[in-house]
Amino acid sequence: MRLLKTAPSISYISFLALYIFSYTITPISSNYLQEDFIKCLHRNTHVNFPLEKTFFTPEKNASTFINVLEATAQNYRFLTKATPKPSFIFKPVHESHVQASVICSKKLGIHLRVRSGGHDFEAVSYVSQIETPFVLLDLSKLRQINVDIEENSAWVQAGATLGEVYYRIAEKSKIHGFPAGLCSTVGVGGYITGGGYGALMRKYGLAADNVLDAKIVDANGKLLDRSSMGEDMFWAIRGGGGGSFGIILAWKLKLVLVPETLTIFSVTKTLEQDPDLKTLSKWQHIADKLVAELFIRVVIRASGNNTAAALYRGQFLGDQGTLIEIMKKAFPELGLTEKDCTEMKWIESVIFNGEFPTGTPIEALIQVKSPLVNPSFKSKGDIVKKPIPALALKGIFKRMVQQEPGTFVAFTPYGGMMAKISESEIPFPHRSGTLFKILYNSNTGTRPSRQLNWIRELYSFMTPYVSSNPRQSYVNYRDLDLGQNTKNTTSNFKNAQIWGAEYFKGNFERLVRIKSKVDPHNIFRHEQSIPTLPVQS
């Protein structure tokens, strides 16, 4: 008996056409490809996977397929009629299912895309513009977290979110945390492959700087840990970008110490309050030089009605009194007062940094979508090596006041531990000499073409004021405007040398050598994956 119907009724076809009028399902080369994949999975794993809970196709149930596809698709810009969709979705419930998926995709010649949290800015974890047909391997059922306070570590499966990690750590300890991102719904699997930054980065570095071990499925379907994969591959997966070297199944994280009480604050400066942008100019000069326990992020937001404001959001690993004294000496221009500050537990600061409404219970970290995610967006990134002149800052504000709410430009400070770690320690190279990084984020929901043009014009305007030769960016701010792969391996290497240097600087060449060794046939690939070396003729 066939697992999939090949001749649905006319009434069903009519309903299906109405339901998915805005979607394009990638055609497959064989009507039996899905069944062949399932049969192959059965031959290569001894762990059962109930089809109705793990396998989703548009032919079997269009509405369920679309619901699963959209469940963790964090950028609706890629859920249009023209965007290619996977032929089917598989949700593995065991590590061996991931191994079998790699083996079967190679055998059947079908391309895999792998999604843990779905936050890739260009959606390469669940969309393929260059490979058809393709299968989406959704790791959301692999989300186990084991926290070991005595060892100061935690094993976290790839499908878990940062919010779940924070919550499970806090269940076990009030004085342990992990230095990772602000957005609670980000999937752990792909996030750490780019480096991963957050409010603890100036004290403890990146998430990838605090990884002790990992489990990964390689291009041959083998399950490897740090010892068996070797130090080269372990180096590459901690900052070299997702989807290039294998499928991350779990990370072993090193927990860090946090005080029982820390202090957060939020201060807004409108253009009327800071017309010459002296506060923002001062921030540029001191944010990377403050004590490592102090992290002050600036977000310039469009407020609507031709207005914009700079929001200074800070976290200090200490009490309110000490923070006030530090700020009076180092940053009096901000005018921080006690009424701006709140003392709280570290896990509560995660709620604050995630921009949940005041009073939100910590359970929101495992239950609610993050307020930080725009439904539809385009982002770009920059690295800043010297303070931006006030005139250029005014140019940013001038462009921001034209925007609708949801569009923002964020400045994230470096210094502290970030400046102490070598730029070749892991593939993430943006270390000493970096003042801050910029994230440009445009809400593209209502007027996508206009907003895409706007953010590209802003990026062009900023060219003289940011890093150059190469102009650098952060790989987790993935931006296909910088360049992308095709199916031609030779041209991929040549073109990737440009965007590869922007993300990885001198580390790119080592990443290519490692890729060529561990995945010579380029099984793990996408529009900006690390290419293999050209074959010598």
N, C-alpha and C positions, 0 to 999 in steps of 0.2 A: 504493500500500500504506500502511495506517495504521501510524504509529510505535508506537501503544499498543494492546494487546489490549483489546477491549471485552467479550469473553465468555470469561473464564477457566474452566477446568474446575471441577466441583463439588469434587473433591479439593483443588484449589489453594485454593478459597474456604474450605474447612474449615480448612486449615493456616493461611491468612491470619488467619482469625477467632481462632484459638487464639493466634497469635503476637502480635497487636496488641490483645488484649483490654483492655489498660490505656491505649489511645490512641484519640483521636478525630481523624479526618482531616477537615479542613474540606471540606464539600461544595462543588463548583464548579457554576456556573450552566450550563455547557455542557460536553458530553462532549468537545468538540473544542477547548476553550480551550488545553490544553497544546500540542496540535499547531499551533494558530494562533500561539502564542507562538514556537515553534521556527521556523516558516516566516517569521515576521516578523523574528526574529533573523538568519536567513540573508539576508534582503533588505537588512538594515541594517548588515552587517559583511562584510568580505572575508576575515576570519581564521577558519579552520575551528575547530569545537569538537566533538570526538568525543562523541556522546551518552552512551555508556556511562560516560564519566569526568566528565561535566559536568552531566548532567541526571538528576534522581532523582525518581521518583514512587512513591506507594504501590501504584498499580495494576500497575506494571511489575515492581517487586521490593520488597516490603514491608520485608524485613529490612535491605536495603541503604539504603533510604530512612530508616529509623529510626536506623541506625548513623550516617549522615551528619548527620541532625538532631541527634543527641546528641553528636556528636564534639566540638564546642566549645560545647555548652550548659552553662554553668558553674553553673547553679542548678536542681537537680532538682525544686525546688518547682513548676516550670513544665513538668514532663514528666508530667503526670497525665492521667487519662482525660478530665477536663473541660476541659483546656487546649486551645484551638484550635491546629491544626497547619496548616502551609502546604499548599496544593494540590500544589505541587511545589517543588523546590530546584534552582537553577541556580548552578553554580560557574564563573564566567568565568575564562578563562585569558589574556585580553588586555584592554587598556583599552577597545578598541572594543566589546567584548561588554557592558561596563557601559553605555556610551553607548546601544547598541542596546536594552538592557533598559529603560532609561528611556523611550525612544521607543515601544517596543512595549507597555509597561504603560499608557502614556497612550492609545495607539490602541485597545487592547483593553479598557480600563477596569478593569484589575486592579491591585490595590494591591501595592506593593513594601515589604518589610522587608529591611534590609541588616545583615549581621553580619560583623565582622572577627574578633574574639576571643571573643565571646559572654559577656562579663563584665558586661553591663548588669545592675544589681542587680534590676530588675523585668522583665528578659528582653524588653524592647520591641524588641530587635534581631532576635528570631526568633519572637516570639509577638505576635499581634494580638487584642486583646479587642474591638476596635471596628470592624474591617474584615474582611469576608469576601466573596469569596475573597481570599487574598493569596499572593504568591510570596516565597520566601526567596532573596535574592541573597547567597550565601556567598562572601566574598572571600579565603578561605584559600589559594587557589592563586596569588594576587597577593602575593608575599612577598619580592620581590627587595630587596636592600640593597646600596647602593654607597657605600662609605666613602672619602672624599677627605681624607687627613690634611693634605696641603699647604694645602688650602682650609679646614681645620677644619670640615668639614661632611659630611653623609651624606644621600642620598636613600633613603627607606624606603617601600616600598609598604604599603598599608593592612592587608594580611593577615599581615604579619610580627608577631611578638610582641616584647615588651620584652626578653625573655631573648635572643632572636636578635640584636636590635640591640646589646645590651651585648657579646655574644660576638663579633660581627663587628668592633666597634670595638676590642676588646682584641686581636684578631688582628693589627691594624695598628699599635697603639700601646699603651704601658704608661702613658702620661701623658695620655690623653684619655678622656673619659667623656661621659655625657649625663644630665641631671637629670630622671629619670623614676621610675616606681613600683617598689614592692618586689616585686610579684607578677609572676613571669617569664612567665606565660602570657597576660597581658593583650594584646589586639590593639592595634596602634599606631593604626589608623584611627579608632576611636571614642574611644580614651583621651584623645588630645590635644584633641579637640573640647570636653572638659570642663575642661581646664586641665592636670591631671596633676601630682601631687606625689610627692616621694620624699626620700631621705636627703640629697640635695644641694640641697634647696630653699632652705635658709637662706643658702647661699653663692651660688646661681645662679638662684633663682626656680623657676618651674614649667616643665614641658616646653613648654607653649604660649608661655611668654616667650622660648623659644629656638628658635622656628620662623622660618626665613628665607623659605620659599616653600611652595607647595602645588599639587597637581593635584586638580581636582575636576570632576565631571560635574554640570552644572546642570540645571534643570527642563526645558530644551529638548534635553537630550542632548548639549550642547556640552562639550568638554574645555577647561577654563580653567586658567591659572596665575595667579600673583599679579598680574601686569601686566594680563592680560585680564579677570580677575574684578573688579579695582578694590579700593581700600583698605577700603571699607566691608565688603564681603563677606569680605575677608581678615581684618579685625578680628573679624567675627562668628563665623567658624569656629574661632578660637583661644580657646575657652572658653565659647561660646554653647550647647554641648550638641550631641550627634550627632543626625542624622536630621531636620534642619530646613531646611538650606540647599542641600543637594546630597549627592553621594556622594564622600567623600574617596577618592582613588586613591593618593596618596603625599604625604609630607611631606619638605621639605628641612630638616634639623635642624642647628643650630649646636652643634658639639661644644665641650666645656669642658675646662679643664685640671684634672687631679687629680695629687697627688703619687705618686711611685713606691711609696711606703710610707705607708699610713695605719693608724689604730688603731681596733679595734672592742672593745666590751665588753658584757657582759650581767650584770646583778645583779638577784636576786630578793629581794623583801621580802614576807614573809608578814604577816598581821595580828598574829601573835605577836611578830615582830621589829619591827613598826612599829604598835603598838596604837593610838596617837593619830594615826596618819597624818601625822606631822610631816615625814617625807621627801617624801611626795607633795604636801603643802602647800607645802613649800619649792620643789619642782620647778615648781609653778605660778607662783611669783614670779620665777624666774630663767631658765627654759628659753628664753624668747624674747629674753633680754638677754645670753646667752652669746655668745662670739665666733662669727661666722658659720660658721666651720669646724667647729663642734661641733653635732651633732644628737642629741638624746636623746628617744626615743619611749617612752611608757609604755603597757603593755598589761596591763589587769586581766583575769585569766583565771579562769574557773571550773575548779577542779581535781578536782571530784567529792568525794564524802564530806563534803559541807557545808563545803568550804574554798574559798578564793580567794586569789590572790596578785598583787602588782604586779610586773611584769617591766620593768626599765629597760634598754633596748637602745640603745647609743650608737655613733656613728661620728664620728671626729675626723680631719680632713685634716691629719695630722701624726704625729709620733712619740709613742711611749708616755710618755716622760719629760715632754714638754711638756703632754700631756693630764693627767697626774697632778698637776702643779703647778697647772693651771687648776682642776681639780676640788677640790683642797684649799682653794683660796681662795673659789671660787664655790659649791661644793655639797658641803661636808664631810659633810653628813648621809647621803649615799649610802654613804660609807665605801669608795670605790673604791680598790683596791689593784692592784699590778702583776700579781698572779695572775689578776685578772679581765679583763686586757687581752691582746689579740693583735694584733701588727703583721702586715699583709698587703697584697697588691696590691688595687687598686680592684675588679678583676673578681672577686676572691675575697670582697670585702666584699658584693658583690651576692648571692653564695650565702648569706652570713650573714644579710643583711637579708631575704632570701627565706625564711628559717627552714628551709633544707634541713639535714639531719643533718650534724654535724661530719665533715669528710673527704669530703664530696660533691664529685666533680670538676666543673669548670666546664662540661663538656659537658652536664650536667643542664639547663642553661639552654635548650638547644635540643632536648632529648629527653624530659624528664620533666614530669609535671603538677606544678604548684606546691603545696607543703604549706599555703600560706596560704588556699586555697579550701575553704570548707565545701561538702559535696555539696548541701546544701539549707539555705537561709538566708533570713532577713529582716533588712534593715539600715535604720538611720535615722542622721541626722547632726545635729550642732549646731556652732555657732561660739561660742567663749567669749571674752568681753571683759574679765572681771575674775575673780580667783581664786574658786574654789568653796569655800564654808566647809567646815571639817572635818566638821561634822555631816552635810552633804549627801554628802560623799565616803563617810562611813560608811554612808549610805543606799544608795549604789551597791554597796558590798561586801556589805551585808545582802541585797540582791537577787541578787547574783552567787553567793553560797554555796548558793543554792537550785538552781543550774543544773548541767547535765551538761557534761562537757568539750566544747569546740568553741564555746561561747559566750564572747564577750569584749567589752570596752569599751576602745577605743584612744584615747589622747591624742597628737596630733601637734603639735609646737611650731612657732610662727611666728617672727617677728622676722627680723633680718638683712636679706637682699635682699627678702624678702617685704614688709617694712615700707617699703621705699624706692621701690617701683613704685606708680604711681598706680592707684587702684581702677578707673579708666576706661581704662587703657592697653589692656586687653583686656576681654572681658565678665566674666571672673572678678573679683569685687569685694572679696574678703575679704583685706584688706591691712593697712595701718597700724591699730593699735588692737586687732588680734586677738592674743590670747595663744596660743591653741591651738584645734584643731578636735577634735571627738569623733566617733568612729564606734562606734555600737552594733551588734553583730552577734549574732543569735540563731540557734543551730543548730535548725532546724525539722524535722529528719529523722524522728524517732520520734513526736513529739507536736506537730504543726503548729499546731493551734488554741490549745493551751496556750501555746506559745512566741510566737505572734503576740500574744496577750493580754499576755504578760509584757513583751515589748519595748515595746509601746505604753504600758503602765503605767509603765515606767521612763522613757520619753520624757516622759510627763506629769509625773512626779515631778521631772524636771530643769527644768521650765519656769521657775521663779524664778531659776535660776542661770546661764542662758545668754542669748545675745543676744535682743533683743526689738524689736518695732516697726520692721521685721519680725523675727521669729525666723528666723535665717539657717541655710542649709545649703549643702552642696557638691553641684553638679549631678551629679557622678559617683557620689555616694551617692544615686542616684535613689530616690525614695520616693513612690509613688502615693497614700499616705495624705494627702499635702499637697494633692491635687487632680489632676484629669486631664481631658483633652479628650474631647469627643464629636464627632459629625459636624456639630453645629450651630456654624457659624463664629462667629456673634454671641455666643453664650453661652461659647464657647471663650475668646474675648478677655477677656470679663468675669471668668470664673473664673480664667484664667491670670494675671491681674494679681496675684492673691494668691500663688500658688506661684512665679510668675515673680519677684516681689520678693524672695522668700526665697532663691532661687538667685542672682539677678543684681542685686538692689537697683535703683539708678537706671539701670543698663545695660539693663534689660528693655525699656524704651520704645524705645531705639535698635535693639535686636534685632528688635522687632516691625516697625519701619519698614523695616529692611533686608529682612526676610522678605517683607513685602508688595511690595517692589520686585523681588526676584530670583525669588520663587516665588509670584506673586499667586493662582494657582489651588490652592495648598496641596498640591502633588504629594507633597512630602516631609513626612509627618505620622505621628505616633504619639500615644500617650496623654499624653505631656508634651512634645511638640514646640512650638516657638515658633509662635503663631498669627499669622494675617494680621489686618490692621485690618478692622473691620466695614465692609461696603459701605454707603455713604451713600445713603439713599433720596431 
